[in-house]
Amino acid sequence: MQSVRIHAFGGPEVLRLETEPTPEPEPEEILVRVHAASVNPVDYKIRNGGYDAQDRLPLTLGRDFSGVVERCGAKVDAFKPGDAVYALLTPDRGGYAEFVAVKARDCAAKPKSLDHVHAAAVPLAALTAWQGIFDNASLSAGQRILIHGAAGGVGHFAVQFAKANGATVYATCSGSDIDFVRSLGAEVAIDYKNQRFEDKVRDVDVVYDLVAGDTQERSWSVLKEGGIIVSTLQQPSKEKAAERNARGAHYMTKPNGGQLAEIGQLIDAGAVRVEVGKVFPLRQAADAERALEEGHVRGKLVLKVA
Ligand SMILES: NC(=O)c1ccc[n+]([C@@H]2O[C@H](COP(=O)([O-])OP(=O)(O)OC[C@H]3O[C@@H](n4cnc5c(N)ncnc54)[C@H](OP(=O)(O)O)[C@@H]3O)[C@@H](O)[C@H]2O)c1
């Protein structure tokens, strides 16, 4: 099969389209023919050497996919060959490939209303948003949430999940994404380059931080007493949290087939839409990573594999 791999860390030029053996599924795994794989910031962070993955070289990049079951391991009865599925992969697998072997429990049926390109855009970004605002922040109806980075892959799902759950959403994004973010359900969208969010919002129950640094630091001033800052990037200060009787959490997203099935139902019900900014063929994975790393991608970038 063809896959996009790296043999050394570096810029987009280290990505190589190669031929490698098709994986064999373990008894609890399924072998999937990948139709599309999405590009996530973690891909270029790994490629740049930002994660300790030396012992895994050469490695195939890509953390999520949508595809069709080719073959099932002996202990799998939840899926059969021909089923369309999507999933978040564990870090030891790569989605930029024609086939991938994945634990059946990490997969869910592809949402019927989406083609493979749009379905591939969902798993990592949507599970991250779901686990951040529900599992970590326990967001409930009637609460107020501020989402930093709302027009990106994770943020555009977070806005919609929060809104669908009855929360009032405040969001930061680039000026050109204001209308987009409002169309997703944000009550107020704030241009982070030209406005200070502290002037536009206060007393939020939850800050969902996809940006970190100074943005996270400044967010304490808009958090209610007893509130929470949840970040995908950086553990919020324990001292600042204690001063406000508040909490901070940093987490890593985990594969979860059950949550992906719930997310798929919301998508098929029309409550959540999937924004794909641009589609690239697998052989242009380097261009896709370069585009995401340079910034200002609306929604997700996806590689079309089959
Ligand atoms: N811990 C985990 O398991 C986990 C899981 C998923 C993601 N992450 C991390 O979470 C971050 C977001 O992921 P993603 O996939 O959503 O990335 P993304 O698609 O690149 O989106 C990031 C968004 O943030 C916006 N942004 C940049 N600086 C900002 C600022 N100061 N204020 C407000 N918005 C700002 C960008 O807008 P412009 O480009 O227009 O400036 C962009 O829309 C990444 O760093 C990723 O590595 C971590």
The ligand as an SDF file (V2000), in Angstrom:
LIG
                    3D

 48 52  0  0  0  0  0  0  0  0999 V2000
   -4.3740   17.9730   23.7280 N   0  0  0  0  0  0  0  0  0  0  0  0
   -4.9040   17.3760   22.6680 C   0  0  0  0  0  0  0  0  0  0  0  0
   -5.1840   16.1720   22.6860 O   0  0  0  0  0  0  0  0  0  0  0  0
   -5.1990   18.2050   21.4300 C   0  0  0  0  0  0  0  0  0  0  0  0
   -6.1470   17.7160   20.5240 C   0  0  0  0  0  0  0  0  0  0  0  0
   -6.4620   18.5160   19.4040 C   0  0  0  0  0  0  0  0  0  0  0  0
   -5.8270   19.7450   19.2280 C   0  0  0  0  0  0  0  0  0  0  0  0
   -4.8860   20.1370   20.1130 N   0  0  0  0  0  0  0  0  0  0  0  0
   -4.2300   21.4590   19.9260 C   0  0  0  0  0  0  0  0  0  0  0  0
   -5.2350   22.4550   20.0100 O   0  0  0  0  0  0  0  0  0  0  0  0
   -4.9230   23.5300   19.1210 C   0  0  0  0  0  0  0  0  0  0  0  0
   -6.1100   23.8040   18.2160 C   0  0  0  0  0  0  0  0  0  0  0  0
   -6.2970   22.6980   17.3290 O   0  0  0  0  0  0  0  0  0  0  0  0
   -7.0680   22.8960   15.9510 P   0  0  0  0  0  0  0  0  0  0  0  0
   -7.0510   21.5990   15.2490 O   0  0  0  0  0  0  0  0  0  0  0  0
   -8.3650   23.5730   16.1910 O   0  0  0  0  0  0  0  0  0  0  0  0
   -6.0830   23.9430   15.2070 O   0  0  0  0  0  0  0  0  0  0  0  0
   -6.3820   24.8750   13.9570 P   0  0  0  0  0  0  0  0  0  0  0  0
   -7.3710   24.2000   13.0440 O   0  0  0  0  0  0  0  0  0  0  0  0
   -5.0620   25.2650   13.4110 O   0  0  0  0  0  0  0  0  0  0  0  0
   -7.1360   26.1520   14.5620 O   0  0  0  0  0  0  0  0  0  0  0  0
   -6.5240   27.0620   15.4060 C   0  0  0  0  0  0  0  0  0  0  0  0
   -7.3590   28.3470   15.3480 C   0  0  0  0  0  0  0  0  0  0  0  0
   -6.9230   29.2630   16.3560 O   0  0  0  0  0  0  0  0  0  0  0  0
   -6.9750   30.5640   15.8160 C   0  0  0  0  0  0  0  0  0  0  0  0
   -6.1040   31.4400   16.5980 N   0  0  0  0  0  0  0  0  0  0  0  0
   -4.7570   31.5760   16.5420 C   0  0  0  0  0  0  0  0  0  0  0  0
   -4.3420   32.4550   17.4650 N   0  0  0  0  0  0  0  0  0  0  0  0
   -5.4610   32.9040   18.1090 C   0  0  0  0  0  0  0  0  0  0  0  0
   -5.6890   33.8130   19.1720 C   0  0  0  0  0  0  0  0  0  0  0  0
   -4.6740   34.4640   19.7730 N   0  0  0  0  0  0  0  0  0  0  0  0
   -6.9590   33.9980   19.5950 N   0  0  0  0  0  0  0  0  0  0  0  0
   -7.9830   33.3550   19.0240 C   0  0  0  0  0  0  0  0  0  0  0  0
   -7.8370   32.4670   18.0040 N   0  0  0  0  0  0  0  0  0  0  0  0
   -6.5800   32.2510   17.5640 C   0  0  0  0  0  0  0  0  0  0  0  0
   -6.5450   30.3710   14.3810 C   0  0  0  0  0  0  0  0  0  0  0  0
   -6.9950   31.4770   13.6030 O   0  0  0  0  0  0  0  0  0  0  0  0
   -6.0510   32.1790   12.4840 P   0  0  0  0  0  0  0  0  0  0  0  0
   -5.3100   31.0580   11.8200 O   0  0  0  0  0  0  0  0  0  0  0  0
   -7.0420   32.8680   11.6000 O   0  0  0  0  0  0  0  0  0  0  0  0
   -5.1570   33.1110   13.2290 O   0  0  0  0  0  0  0  0  0  0  0  0
   -7.2620   29.0770   14.0240 C   0  0  0  0  0  0  0  0  0  0  0  0
   -8.5700   29.3210   13.5190 O   0  0  0  0  0  0  0  0  0  0  0  0
   -3.6570   23.0870   18.3480 C   0  0  0  0  0  0  0  0  0  0  0  0
   -2.5290   23.7130   18.9210 O   0  0  0  0  0  0  0  0  0  0  0  0
   -3.6110   21.5890   18.5470 C   0  0  0  0  0  0  0  0  0  0  0  0
   -2.3020   21.0570   18.4820 O   0  0  0  0  0  0  0  0  0  0  0  0
   -4.5520   19.4000   21.2150 C   0  0  0  0  0  0  0  0  0  0  0  0
  1  2  1  0
  2  3  2  0
  2  4  1  0
  4  5  1  0
  4 48  2  0
  5  6  2  0
  6  7  1  0
  7  8  2  0
  8  9  1  0
  8 48  1  0
  9 10  1  0
  9 46  1  0
 10 11  1  0
 11 12  1  0
 11 44  1  0
 12 13  1  0
 13 14  1  0
 14 15  2  0
 14 16  1  0
 14 17  1  0
 17 18  1  0
 18 19  2  0
 18 20  1  0
 18 21  1  0
 21 22  1  0
 22 23  1  0
 23 24  1  0
 23 42  1  0
 24 25  1  0
 25 26  1  0
 25 36  1  0
 26 27  1  0
 26 35  1  0
 27 28  2  0
 28 29  1  0
 29 30  1  0
 29 35  2  0
 30 31  1  0
 30 32  2  0
 32 33  1  0
 33 34  2  0
 34 35  1  0
 36 37  1  0
 36 42  1  0
 37 38  1  0
 38 39  2  0
 38 40  1  0
 38 41  1  0
 42 43  1  0
 44 45  1  0
 44 46  1  0
 46 47  1  0
M  CHG  2   8   1  16  -1
M  END
$$$$
